[in-house]
């Protein structure tokens, strides 16, 4: 999937993604979370 710079606004559909679950190590995608509330926070850490 090509990456594009796009500003998302409240209510916009989330772009498809695939991330590793920090607890299980399994890969989780947007399709796995369909129908449930979802909030993604990107933060910068110094740990």
ABEGO torsion letter per residue (X at the ends): XBBBBBBBBBGBBBBBBBBBBAAAGBBBBAAAABGBBBBBBBBBBAX
